[in-house]
Structures are given as structure tokens and as C-alpha cells.
């Protein structure tokens, strides 16, 4: 069996709860690498126990097709627990089992440590939250960071046809995206796009349409197209609804809101709310939406230069979230700041603007002035693809996207 490549940003966090009673819940979009992380944690378990005390079930494997309810799951695991020693239980894509929360709640009362994965952020809602009542910890897995992308390709000796300079790893990352399979297997650019399109279709079908019993699939697809076309732009549910009506596709506000919520629940998109920096409060309108991986946009639309600013914002947003930041869109008086990111209960904060390139003094002023106007001592960055820009202005640092993504700390 091929050994999975280490992803320490997740495994180190999960290992911190290795011998704790809490159920470890790992979520993320399909094919983001949750199963491989589960295997890495299982390998760590083998250092402290034997294979007989590890129970690993992948519910997408046909071998387990007959486990469809919590009773069958509980029975299957209980039958394999032969003594009183601790058992390490790994349940991959558990949302396929009806009422699985009851089985997990029952099994955690035994001498077990339990890890589960699922392709929905709503694993943590409803009955699970009620039954476990604070006895779980959650970990959200993203697709590969740029650092991981470079490392995976190096370890797998992968080079891809990126349609540009093949030696430029950042160009490849922007063009191909961060789904791990694209960096552990050799694909042409066309094949990469086909793989992402398949991931997109599978996630929408299984984790949105089927799970939520959606009836108006054409409307859902139009909403997906709208969101993907407007990555990085301020939008609202009302604006989406008005757009559907203006194109002859009748839709009411409640339905559109529900469908957007289902896409969030399927870990396909993430909503970022606006934050009034001066007033220190969240604003209730014109959120932004970002994709679980920027390459998903290519599954719906060809790569267009006009969409590049949104793609770059998407990459920066996901990097901040991956590093544990809570991210908002900033508003400073009448000016917008792409990202206000906080972590560790607000004791760490950074401000980020994203700009494709600086073509004029007006562009420089537009990107730097909102950050200059913030009078605190937290780090401030303008992230760009402009290879010739190295200047800092009044404490605001201009930095190339590649350097930003590879910084150990901000």
C-alpha cells in the first residue's frame, strides 16, 4: 500500500487529542485528502497498539455497503472488540450511515478513541451536537496549500502541462488547483480539468442534491454558476434572486437562500461576512463567497483573465483559513479591505489586500491607502503577482503571492 504523504498542519493538531475522550470530527470537500489524513493518524495509532485494536471503515468501499444504519454499524464494531483494551476506531465518510450519531455516541462510552470524517460541515449540527454535547473536536481539511502542492509534486516527481511555464510552480498551482490527486498522479492540463469537473459533479450530486432532496436542479446549477462567476465580489441573496428573475429563471428569496446554505453545508463554498473595522461590528449585507478550491471555477467556466483577481483572492482566503484564522471582509469608512483575519481569540490579526499587478500610481494608492488608514500595529500586506514590486509604504508591506503563501508566520 502506498504511504500517504504527511500533512502536518492537520495531523499535529489531531494528534494533540490522540488519547483524549473527544470524538475527532474531520470535515472538508470531497477529495480534499480527509481519507489520507485518517490513514496517517492510523499509522500513528500503530505505534501504540496492534492492528487487532484498530477498526477502520471506509463507507465508500463496497465491502461495507451492508452497513446502512446505526444499529448495523454498532453491531459491526462491537463484534470486533474482543477485550477491554483501547480500540482505535476510524469511520470514513460516515454520513452515508443513517443515524450514525447514535452509534458513535454509544461506542464512545466504551474504551475507544474515535475519528470520523464527512463531506459536510453539518456533521456538527443537529443530533451529533445534542448527543455529544461538547465531547467532540472539529478539524476542517482544505485542499493542498501552495507549500503542500510543491512538496507533493516533488515527492511524486510530478510535472504537469500548465499551458505556461512548466517550471513555475505558482503558475501550476493557480492553473491546476490544490486537489491532492492532481499532485500525486501525472495528468495533462485537459485531464486535470476533467478530474476537477468530476469532483465538482460528485460533490454537488452527493453532498447537496441527494442529501437535501433538491427538486429544482437547474436552479441550483444557475446559482452555482452565479457564485462561481462572482468569487471575490460582494453579493447578497437578494442580488442572486433578482439575477435569477432577470434571466427568466423564477426563484424566490427563501429557495435561493436554502440552496446557497446547502452548498455551504457540502463544503463547496464558504461565506465571508463584512466587518466594520472602525465600528468593530459585523455587517449584515453584501457578503463574499469563496470556493473550497479555486480550480472548481474552471469546472463551470473556462479560465479567464477577467476572473484572475477573484482566483487570487480565493487562494489567499483559503490560506488564511487553513492557518486557523477567522476571516472577514473589512470596511474602513467607504473603503474595502479584502481580508481582516484574526485568531487566538483576537490576539493575532492581519490585514490583507490582493492585487494582480500595479499598473499605475492610482492602482498603488487604491490598494495601499485603505491599509495605511488603519492606525494599529498589526501586520498589513498587499499581496500581488507583480514580480517587480518590493516596496513597503508607511508600514504596509507589498509582497509577492508566492512569498506570502510560503511565509512561516505572518
C-alpha positions as a Markdown table, in Angstrom:
| # | Residue | x | y | z |
|---|---|---|---|---|
| 1 | Unk | 0.0 | 0.0 | 0.0 |
| 2 | Unk | 1.4 | 3.4 | -0.9 |
| 3 | Unk | 2.0 | 5.5 | 2.1 |
| 4 | Unk | 0.1 | 8.8 | 2.3 |
| 5 | Unk | 2.2 | 12.0 | 2.2 |
| 6 | Unk | 2.4 | 13.8 | 5.5 |
| 7 | Unk | 0.2 | 16.9 | 6.1 |
| 8 | Unk | 1.4 | 18.1 | 9.5 |
| 9 | Unk | -0.8 | 21.1 | 9.6 |
| 10 | Unk | -3.7 | 18.7 | 10.3 |
| 11 | Unk | -2.1 | 15.6 | 11.8 |
| 12 | Unk | -0.2 | 17.5 | 14.5 |
| 13 | Unk | -3.5 | 19.1 | 15.6 |
| 14 | Unk | -5.4 | 15.8 | 15.6 |
| 15 | Unk | -2.6 | 14.0 | 17.4 |
| 16 | Unk | -2.9 | 16.5 | 20.2 |
| 17 | Unk | -6.2 | 14.8 | 21.0 |
| 18 | Unk | -4.9 | 11.3 | 20.3 |
| 19 | Unk | -5.5 | 9.9 | 23.7 |
| 20 | Unk | -8.4 | 12.2 | 24.7 |
| 21 | Unk | -12.0 | 11.1 | 25.0 |
| 22 | Unk | -13.4 | 13.6 | 22.5 |
| 23 | Unk | -14.6 | 12.3 | 19.2 |
| 24 | Unk | -12.4 | 13.7 | 16.4 |
| 25 | Unk | -14.5 | 15.0 | 13.6 |
| 26 | Unk | -12.8 | 15.8 | 10.3 |
| 27 | Unk | -14.7 | 17.6 | 7.6 |
| 28 | Unk | -14.0 | 19.0 | 4.1 |
| 29 | Unk | -15.0 | 18.9 | 0.5 |
| 30 | Unk | -14.7 | 15.5 | -1.3 |
| 31 | Unk | -11.2 | 14.6 | -2.4 |
| 32 | Unk | -9.5 | 17.2 | -0.2 |
| 33 | Unk | -7.5 | 14.4 | 1.5 |
| 34 | Unk | -9.5 | 13.5 | 4.6 |
| 35 | Unk | -9.1 | 9.8 | 4.0 |
| 36 | Unk | -5.4 | 10.1 | 3.6 |
| 37 | Unk | -5.2 | 12.1 | 6.8 |
| 38 | Unk | -7.2 | 9.4 | 8.5 |
| 39 | Unk | -4.6 | 6.8 | 7.3 |
| 40 | Unk | -1.8 | 9.0 | 8.6 |
| 41 | Unk | -3.5 | 9.1 | 12.1 |
| 42 | Unk | -4.0 | 5.3 | 11.9 |
| 43 | Unk | -0.3 | 4.8 | 11.2 |
| 44 | Unk | 0.4 | 6.8 | 14.4 |
| 45 | Unk | -2.0 | 4.5 | 16.3 |
| 46 | Unk | 0.0 | 1.5 | 15.2 |
| 47 | Unk | 2.9 | 2.9 | 17.1 |
| 48 | Unk | 1.0 | 2.5 | 20.4 |
| 49 | Unk | -1.2 | -0.5 | 19.7 |
| 50 | Unk | -1.6 | -3.5 | 17.3 |
| 51 | Unk | -3.6 | -4.0 | 14.2 |
| 52 | Unk | -6.2 | -6.0 | 16.1 |
| 53 | Unk | -7.2 | -3.0 | 18.1 |
| 54 | Unk | -7.7 | -0.7 | 15.1 |
| 55 | Unk | -11.1 | -0.7 | 13.3 |
| 56 | Unk | -11.0 | 1.2 | 10.0 |
| 57 | Unk | -14.2 | 1.5 | 7.9 |
| 58 | Unk | -14.4 | 3.5 | 4.6 |
| 59 | Unk | -18.1 | 3.7 | 3.8 |
| 60 | Unk | -17.4 | 4.4 | 0.1 |
| 61 | Unk | -15.9 | 0.9 | -0.1 |
| 62 | Unk | -18.4 | -1.6 | -1.4 |
| 63 | Unk | -17.2 | -4.0 | 1.3 |
| 64 | Unk | -19.3 | -2.0 | 3.8 |
| 65 | Unk | -22.4 | -1.5 | 1.6 |
| 66 | Unk | -24.5 | -3.5 | 4.1 |
| 67 | Unk | -23.8 | -1.1 | 6.9 |
| 68 | Unk | -26.6 | 1.4 | 6.3 |
| 69 | Unk | -27.9 | 2.2 | 9.8 |
| 70 | Unk | -26.5 | 3.0 | 13.2 |
| 71 | Unk | -27.6 | -0.4 | 14.5 |
| 72 | Unk | -25.6 | -2.3 | 11.9 |
| 73 | Unk | -22.6 | 0.0 | 12.5 |
| 74 | Unk | -22.7 | -0.5 | 16.2 |
| 75 | Unk | -23.1 | -4.3 | 15.8 |
| 76 | Unk | -20.2 | -4.5 | 13.3 |
| 77 | Unk | -17.8 | -2.6 | 15.6 |
| 78 | Unk | -18.9 | -4.3 | 18.8 |
| 79 | Unk | -18.4 | -7.7 | 17.3 |
| 80 | Unk | -14.7 | -6.8 | 16.7 |
| 81 | Unk | -14.0 | -5.6 | 20.2 |
| 82 | Unk | -12.7 | -8.8 | 21.8 |
| 83 | Unk | -11.2 | -7.4 | 25.1 |
| 84 | Unk | -11.0 | -4.4 | 27.4 |
| 85 | Unk | -8.0 | -2.8 | 25.8 |
| 86 | Unk | -8.5 | 0.5 | 24.0 |
| 87 | Unk | -9.7 | 0.4 | 20.4 |
| 88 | Unk | -8.9 | 3.0 | 17.8 |
| 89 | Unk | -12.0 | 3.4 | 15.6 |
| 90 | Unk | -11.8 | 5.2 | 12.2 |
| 91 | Unk | -15.0 | 5.9 | 10.3 |
| 92 | Unk | -14.5 | 7.5 | 6.9 |
| 93 | Unk | -17.4 | 9.3 | 5.1 |
| 94 | Unk | -19.7 | 8.4 | 7.9 |
| 95 | Unk | -22.6 | 10.5 | 6.7 |
| 96 | Unk | -23.6 | 7.5 | 4.5 |
| 97 | Unk | -24.9 | 5.7 | 7.6 |
| 98 | Unk | -28.4 | 6.6 | 8.7 |
| 99 | Unk | -28.4 | 7.7 | 12.3 |
| 100 | Unk | -24.7 | 7.3 | 12.7 |
| 101 | Unk | -24.7 | 9.7 | 15.6 |
| 102 | Unk | -26.3 | 7.1 | 17.8 |
| 103 | Unk | -23.6 | 4.5 | 17.1 |
| 104 | Unk | -20.8 | 7.0 | 17.7 |
| 105 | Unk | -22.4 | 8.1 | 21.0 |
| 106 | Unk | -22.7 | 4.5 | 22.1 |
| 107 | Unk | -19.2 | 3.5 | 21.1 |
| 108 | Unk | -17.5 | 6.4 | 22.8 |
| 109 | Unk | -18.8 | 5.1 | 26.1 |
| 110 | Unk | -16.5 | 2.1 | 25.7 |
| 111 | Unk | -12.7 | 2.1 | 25.9 |
| 112 | Unk | -12.3 | 3.8 | 22.5 |
| 113 | Unk | -10.8 | 6.7 | 20.7 |
| 114 | Unk | -12.9 | 7.6 | 17.6 |
| 115 | Unk | -12.1 | 9.6 | 14.5 |
| 116 | Unk | -14.7 | 10.3 | 11.8 |
| 117 | Unk | -14.8 | 12.1 | 8.5 |
| 118 | Unk | -17.5 | 13.5 | 6.4 |
| 119 | Unk | -18.0 | 15.7 | 3.3 |
| 120 | Unk | -20.4 | 18.1 | 5.0 |
| 121 | Unk | -19.9 | 20.9 | 7.5 |
| 122 | Unk | -23.2 | 19.9 | 9.0 |
| 123 | Unk | -21.8 | 16.8 | 10.6 |
| 124 | Unk | -21.5 | 19.1 | 13.6 |
| 125 | Unk | -25.1 | 20.2 | 13.7 |
| 126 | Unk | -28.3 | 18.6 | 14.8 |
| 127 | Unk | -28.3 | 15.3 | 16.7 |
| 128 | Unk | -24.5 | 15.0 | 16.9 |
| 129 | Unk | -24.2 | 18.2 | 18.8 |
| 130 | Unk | -27.0 | 17.2 | 21.1 |
| 131 | Unk | -25.8 | 13.7 | 21.8 |
| 132 | Unk | -22.1 | 14.5 | 22.3 |
| 133 | Unk | -22.7 | 17.9 | 24.0 |
| 134 | Unk | -19.2 | 19.2 | 23.8 |
| 135 | Unk | -17.5 | 15.8 | 23.7 |
| 136 | Unk | -16.1 | 16.3 | 20.2 |
| 137 | Unk | -13.4 | 18.4 | 18.5 |
| 138 | Unk | -13.7 | 19.5 | 14.8 |
| 139 | Unk | -11.0 | 19.8 | 12.2 |
| 140 | Unk | -11.7 | 21.3 | 8.7 |
| 141 | Unk | -9.4 | 19.9 | 5.9 |
| 142 | Unk | -8.7 | 22.1 | 2.9 |
| 143 | Unk | -7.2 | 21.1 | -0.4 |
| 144 | Unk | -3.4 | 21.5 | -0.7 |
| 145 | Unk | -1.7 | 24.7 | 0.3 |
| 146 | Unk | 0.9 | 26.0 | -2.1 |
| 147 | Unk | 3.6 | 24.7 | 0.2 |
| 148 | Unk | 2.0 | 21.2 | 0.2 |
| 149 | Unk | 1.4 | 21.4 | -3.6 |
| 150 | Unk | 5.1 | 22.0 | -4.2 |
| 151 | Unk | 6.1 | 19.3 | -1.7 |
| 152 | Unk | 3.7 | 16.7 | -3.1 |
| 153 | Unk | 4.8 | 17.2 | -6.7 |
| 154 | Unk | 8.4 | 16.9 | -5.7 |
| 155 | Unk | 7.9 | 13.7 | -3.7 |
| 156 | Unk | 5.9 | 12.2 | -6.6 |
| 157 | Unk | 8.2 | 13.6 | -9.3 |
| 158 | Unk | 5.2 | 15.2 | -11.0 |
| 159 | Unk | 5.3 | 17.8 | -13.7 |
| 160 | Unk | 2.2 | 18.9 | -15.4 |
| 161 | Unk | 1.3 | 20.7 | -18.7 |
| 162 | Unk | 0.1 | 24.0 | -17.2 |
| 163 | Unk | -0.2 | 25.8 | -20.5 |
| 164 | Unk | 2.6 | 28.1 | -19.4 |
| 165 | Unk | 6.0 | 27.9 | -17.9 |
| 166 | Unk | 6.1 | 24.4 | -16.5 |
| 167 | Unk | 8.9 | 25.3 | -14.1 |
| 168 | Unk | 6.8 | 27.9 | -12.4 |
| 169 | Unk | 5.1 | 26.1 | -9.5 |
| 170 | Unk | 2.9 | 29.1 | -8.6 |
| 171 | Unk | 1.6 | 29.2 | -12.2 |
| 172 | Unk | 0.9 | 25.5 | -12.0 |
| 173 | Unk | -0.9 | 25.9 | -8.6 |
| 174 | Unk | -3.1 | 28.7 | -10.0 |
| 175 | Unk | -3.8 | 26.8 | -13.2 |
| 176 | Unk | -4.3 | 23.3 | -11.8 |
| 177 | Unk | -5.6 | 23.8 | -8.2 |
| 178 | Unk | -5.0 | 22.1 | -4.9 |
| 179 | Unk | -6.9 | 18.8 | -5.0 |
| 180 | Unk | -4.3 | 16.2 | -3.8 |
| 181 | Unk | -4.9 | 13.7 | -6.6 |
| 182 | Unk | -3.6 | 16.2 | -9.2 |
| 183 | Unk | -0.3 | 16.4 | -7.4 |
| 184 | Unk | 0.2 | 12.6 | -6.8 |
| 185 | Unk | -0.7 | 11.5 | -10.3 |
| 186 | Unk | 0.5 | 12.6 | -13.7 |
| 187 | Unk | -2.1 | 14.5 | -15.7 |
| 188 | Unk | -2.2 | 16.8 | -18.6 |
| 189 | Unk | -3.9 | 20.2 | -18.2 |
| 190 | Unk | -7.0 | 18.9 | -20.0 |
| 191 | Unk | -7.1 | 15.7 | -17.8 |
| 192 | Unk | -6.7 | 17.9 | -14.7 |
| 193 | Unk | -9.8 | 19.9 | -15.7 |
| 194 | Unk | -11.7 | 16.7 | -16.2 |
| 195 | Unk | -10.8 | 15.4 | -12.8 |
| 196 | Unk | -11.9 | 18.7 | -11.1 |
| 197 | Unk | -15.1 | 18.6 | -13.1 |
| 198 | Unk | -15.8 | 15.1 | -11.8 |
| 199 | Unk | -15.1 | 16.2 | -8.2 |
| 200 | Unk | -17.4 | 19.1 | -8.6 |
| 201 | Unk | -20.2 | 17.0 | -10.1 |
| 202 | Unk | -19.8 | 14.3 | -7.4 |
| 203 | Unk | -19.8 | 16.9 | -4.5 |
| 204 | Unk | -22.9 | 18.7 | -5.9 |
| 205 | Unk | -24.8 | 15.4 | -6.6 |
| 206 | Unk | -24.0 | 13.5 | -3.4 |
| 207 | Unk | -23.5 | 16.2 | -0.8 |
| 208 | Unk | -26.0 | 18.8 | -2.0 |
| 209 | Unk | -28.7 | 17.4 | -4.3 |
| 210 | Unk | -29.2 | 13.9 | -2.9 |
| 211 | Unk | -28.6 | 14.8 | 0.8 |
| 212 | Unk | -31.1 | 17.7 | 0.7 |
| 213 | Unk | -33.5 | 16.2 | -1.7 |
| 214 | Unk | -33.3 | 19.1 | -4.1 |
| 215 | Unk | -36.1 | 19.2 | -6.7 |
| 216 | Unk | -35.1 | 22.2 | -8.8 |
| 217 | Unk | -31.6 | 21.1 | -10.0 |
| 218 | Unk | -31.5 | 23.6 | -12.9 |
| 219 | Unk | -31.9 | 26.5 | -10.4 |
| 220 | Unk | -29.2 | 25.1 | -8.2 |
| 221 | Unk | -26.8 | 24.9 | -11.2 |
| 222 | Unk | -27.6 | 28.5 | -12.1 |
| 223 | Unk | -26.9 | 29.6 | -8.5 |
| 224 | Unk | -23.6 | 27.7 | -8.7 |
| 225 | Unk | -22.7 | 29.5 | -11.9 |
| 226 | Unk | -23.6 | 32.8 | -10.4 |
| 227 | Unk | -21.5 | 32.3 | -7.3 |
| 228 | Unk | -18.5 | 30.9 | -9.3 |
| 229 | Unk | -18.6 | 33.9 | -11.6 |
| 230 | Unk | -18.6 | 36.3 | -8.7 |
| 231 | Unk | -15.9 | 35.0 | -6.5 |
| 232 | Unk | -14.4 | 37.9 | -4.6 |
| 233 | Unk | -17.3 | 40.2 | -5.3 |
| 234 | Unk | -19.9 | 41.4 | -2.9 |
| 235 | Unk | -23.2 | 39.7 | -3.4 |
| 236 | Unk | -26.4 | 39.1 | -1.5 |
| 237 | Unk | -29.2 | 36.6 | -1.6 |
| 238 | Unk | -31.4 | 39.3 | -2.9 |
| 239 | Unk | -29.0 | 40.1 | -5.7 |
| 240 | Unk | -28.9 | 36.4 | -6.6 |
| 241 | Unk | -32.6 | 36.2 | -6.6 |
| 242 | Unk | -33.0 | 39.3 | -8.7 |
| 243 | Unk | -30.5 | 37.9 | -11.2 |
| 244 | Unk | -32.4 | 34.6 | -11.5 |
| 245 | Unk | -35.6 | 36.5 | -12.2 |
| 246 | Unk | -33.9 | 38.8 | -14.7 |
| 247 | Unk | -32.7 | 35.9 | -16.7 |
| 248 | Unk | -36.2 | 34.3 | -16.8 |
| 249 | Unk | -35.5 | 31.8 | -14.1 |
| 250 | Unk | -38.1 | 32.3 | -11.5 |
| 251 | Unk | -36.9 | 31.9 | -7.9 |
| 252 | Unk | -37.9 | 33.1 | -4.5 |
| 253 | Unk | -35.6 | 34.5 | -1.9 |
| 254 | Unk | -36.2 | 31.6 | 0.5 |
| 255 | Unk | -35.3 | 28.9 | -2.0 |
| 256 | Unk | -32.2 | 30.7 | -3.2 |
| 257 | Unk | -31.1 | 31.2 | 0.4 |
| 258 | Unk | -31.7 | 27.5 | 1.2 |
| 259 | Unk | -29.7 | 26.3 | -1.9 |
| 260 | Unk | -26.8 | 28.6 | -1.0 |
| 261 | Unk | -26.9 | 27.1 | 2.5 |
| 262 | Unk | -26.8 | 23.6 | 1.1 |
| 263 | Unk | -23.7 | 24.5 | -0.9 |
| 264 | Unk | -22.0 | 25.8 | 2.2 |
| 265 | Unk | -23.1 | 22.6 | 4.1 |
| 266 | Unk | -21.5 | 20.5 | 1.4 |
| 267 | Unk | -18.1 | 22.3 | 2.0 |
| 268 | Unk | -18.2 | 23.6 | -1.6 |
| 269 | Unk | -18.4 | 27.3 | -0.8 |
| 270 | Unk | -17.7 | 29.4 | 2.2 |
| 271 | Unk | -19.4 | 32.7 | 3.1 |
| 272 | Unk | -17.3 | 35.6 | 4.3 |
| 273 | Unk | -19.1 | 38.4 | 6.1 |
| 274 | Unk | -18.2 | 42.0 | 6.1 |
| 275 | Unk | -16.8 | 43.7 | 9.2 |
| 276 | Unk | -16.8 | 47.4 | 10.1 |
| 277 | Unk | -13.2 | 47.9 | 11.3 |
| 278 | Unk | -13.9 | 51.4 | 12.8 |
| 279 | Unk | -17.2 | 50.3 | 14.4 |
| 280 | Unk | -15.9 | 46.9 | 15.3 |
| 281 | Unk | -19.1 | 45.1 | 14.3 |
| 282 | Unk | -20.3 | 42.6 | 11.6 |
| 283 | Unk | -22.4 | 44.0 | 8.8 |
| 284 | Unk | -25.5 | 42.1 | 7.6 |
| 285 | Unk | -25.4 | 42.6 | 3.8 |
| 286 | Unk | -23.2 | 42.0 | 0.8 |
| 287 | Unk | -21.1 | 39.0 | 1.8 |
| 288 | Unk | -18.5 | 37.4 | -0.3 |
| 289 | Unk | -18.3 | 33.8 | -1.3 |
| 290 | Unk | -15.1 | 31.7 | -1.9 |
| 291 | Unk | -14.7 | 28.2 | -3.2 |
| 292 | Unk | -13.3 | 25.2 | -1.4 |
| 293 | Unk | -10.6 | 25.2 | -4.1 |
| 294 | Unk | -10.2 | 27.9 | -6.8 |
| 295 | Unk | -10.0 | 25.2 | -9.5 |
| 296 | Unk | -13.7 | 24.5 | -9.0 |
| 297 | Unk | -14.3 | 27.6 | -11.0 |
| 298 | Unk | -12.7 | 26.0 | -14.1 |
| 299 | Unk | -15.3 | 23.2 | -13.8 |
| 300 | Unk | -18.0 | 25.7 | -14.6 |
| 301 | Unk | -16.2 | 28.3 | -16.5 |
| 302 | Unk | -13.0 | 28.3 | -18.6 |
| 303 | Unk | -10.1 | 30.1 | -17.0 |
| 304 | Unk | -10.5 | 33.8 | -17.9 |
| 305 | Unk | -8.1 | 36.6 | -17.1 |
| 306 | Unk | -11.0 | 38.7 | -16.0 |
| 307 | Unk | -11.6 | 36.2 | -13.2 |
| 308 | Unk | -7.9 | 36.2 | -12.1 |
| 309 | Unk | -8.4 | 38.8 | -9.3 |
| 310 | Unk | -11.1 | 36.6 | -7.7 |
| 311 | Unk | -9.0 | 33.4 | -8.1 |
| 312 | Unk | -6.1 | 35.1 | -6.3 |
| 313 | Unk | -8.4 | 36.3 | -3.5 |
| 314 | Unk | -9.7 | 32.7 | -3.2 |
| 315 | Unk | -6.2 | 31.3 | -2.8 |
| 316 | Unk | -5.3 | 33.9 | -0.1 |
| 317 | Unk | -8.6 | 33.4 | 1.7 |
| 318 | Unk | -8.1 | 29.6 | 1.8 |
| 319 | Unk | -4.5 | 30.0 | 3.0 |
| 320 | Unk | -5.7 | 32.2 | 5.9 |
| 321 | Unk | -8.5 | 29.7 | 6.9 |
| 322 | Unk | -6.0 | 26.8 | 6.6 |
| 323 | Unk | -3.8 | 28.5 | 9.1 |
| 324 | Unk | -6.6 | 28.9 | 11.6 |
| 325 | Unk | -7.7 | 32.5 | 11.0 |
| 326 | Unk | -11.3 | 33.6 | 11.2 |
| 327 | Unk | -11.7 | 35.8 | 8.1 |
| 328 | Unk | -13.9 | 38.8 | 7.3 |
| 329 | Unk | -14.1 | 41.4 | 4.5 |
| 330 | Unk | -13.1 | 44.7 | 6.0 |
| 331 | Unk | -14.9 | 48.1 | 5.7 |
| 332 | Unk | -13.0 | 51.2 | 6.7 |
| 333 | Unk | -15.2 | 54.2 | 6.2 |
| 334 | Unk | -16.0 | 54.0 | 2.5 |
| 335 | Unk | -13.0 | 51.8 | 1.6 |
| 336 | Unk | -12.9 | 48.0 | 1.4 |
| 337 | Unk | -10.2 | 45.8 | 2.7 |
| 338 | Unk | -10.2 | 42.3 | 1.2 |
| 339 | Unk | -9.4 | 40.4 | 4.4 |
| 340 | Unk | -9.3 | 41.1 | 8.1 |
| 341 | Unk | -8.1 | 37.8 | 9.7 |
| 342 | Unk | -8.0 | 37.0 | 13.4 |
| 343 | Unk | -7.0 | 34.0 | 15.5 |
| 344 | Unk | -6.2 | 33.1 | 19.1 |
| 345 | Unk | -9.2 | 35.0 | 20.5 |
| 346 | Unk | -8.4 | 38.1 | 18.5 |
| 347 | Unk | -4.8 | 38.5 | 19.9 |
| 348 | Unk | -3.4 | 37.8 | 16.4 |
| 349 | Unk | -4.6 | 39.9 | 13.5 |
| 350 | Unk | -3.5 | 40.7 | 10.0 |
| 351 | Unk | -5.0 | 42.8 | 7.2 |
| 352 | Unk | -4.6 | 41.8 | 3.5 |
| 353 | Unk | -5.3 | 43.4 | 0.2 |
| 354 | Unk | -4.9 | 41.3 | -3.0 |
| 355 | Unk | -3.9 | 42.9 | -6.3 |
| 356 | Unk | -3.0 | 41.2 | -9.6 |
| 357 | Unk | -0.4 | 43.8 | -10.5 |
| 358 | Unk | 0.5 | 47.5 | -10.1 |
| 359 | Unk | 0.0 | 49.2 | -13.4 |
| 360 | Unk | -0.2 | 52.8 | -12.3 |
| 361 | Unk | 0.3 | 55.1 | -9.3 |
| 362 | Unk | -3.5 | 55.1 | -9.0 |
| 363 | Unk | -3.6 | 51.4 | -8.5 |
| 364 | Unk | -0.9 | 51.6 | -5.8 |
| 365 | Unk | -2.9 | 54.2 | -4.0 |
| 366 | Unk | -6.1 | 52.3 | -4.3 |
| 367 | Unk | -4.5 | 49.1 | -2.7 |
| 368 | Unk | -2.3 | 50.7 | -0.1 |
| 369 | Unk | -4.4 | 53.6 | 1.2 |
| 370 | Unk | -7.1 | 51.6 | 2.9 |
| 371 | Unk | -4.5 | 49.7 | 5.0 |
| 372 | Unk | -2.5 | 52.9 | 5.7 |
| 373 | Unk | -5.6 | 54.4 | 7.2 |
| 374 | Unk | -5.8 | 51.7 | 9.8 |
| 375 | Unk | -4.0 | 53.1 | 12.8 |
| 376 | Unk | -2.9 | 49.9 | 14.7 |
| 377 | Unk | 0.3 | 47.9 | 14.8 |
| 378 | Unk | -1.0 | 44.6 | 13.3 |
| 379 | Unk | 0.7 | 43.4 | 10.1 |
| 380 | Unk | -0.6 | 44.7 | 6.8 |
| 381 | Unk | 0.1 | 43.2 | 3.4 |
| 382 | Unk | -0.7 | 44.0 | -0.2 |
| 383 | Unk | -0.3 | 40.6 | -2.0 |
| 384 | Unk | 0.4 | 40.8 | -5.7 |
| 385 | Unk | 1.6 | 38.9 | -8.7 |
| 386 | Unk | 3.7 | 41.8 | -9.7 |
| 387 | Unk | 7.2 | 40.4 | -9.8 |
| 388 | Unk | 8.9 | 43.8 | -9.6 |
| 389 | Unk | 7.1 | 45.2 | -6.6 |
| 390 | Unk | 9.1 | 45.0 | -3.4 |
| 391 | Unk | 8.3 | 48.4 | -1.8 |
| 392 | Unk | 6.8 | 48.9 | 1.6 |
| 393 | Unk | 4.7 | 52.1 | 2.1 |
| 394 | Unk | 4.1 | 53.5 | 5.6 |
| 395 | Unk | 4.3 | 50.2 | 7.3 |
| 396 | Unk | 2.2 | 48.3 | 4.7 |
| 397 | Unk | 4.2 | 45.6 | 3.0 |
| 398 | Unk | 4.0 | 44.8 | -0.7 |
| 399 | Unk | 4.7 | 41.1 | -1.1 |
| 400 | Unk | 4.5 | 38.6 | -4.0 |
| 401 | Unk | 1.8 | 35.9 | -3.7 |
| 402 | Unk | 4.4 | 33.1 | -3.7 |
| 403 | Unk | 6.4 | 34.7 | -0.8 |
| 404 | Unk | 3.2 | 35.3 | 1.1 |
| 405 | Unk | 2.0 | 31.7 | 0.7 |
| 406 | Unk | 5.3 | 30.3 | 1.8 |
| 407 | Unk | 5.8 | 32.6 | 4.9 |
| 408 | Unk | 6.1 | 30.5 | 8.0 |
| 409 | Unk | 4.3 | 33.2 | 10.0 |
| 410 | Unk | 2.5 | 36.4 | 9.1 |
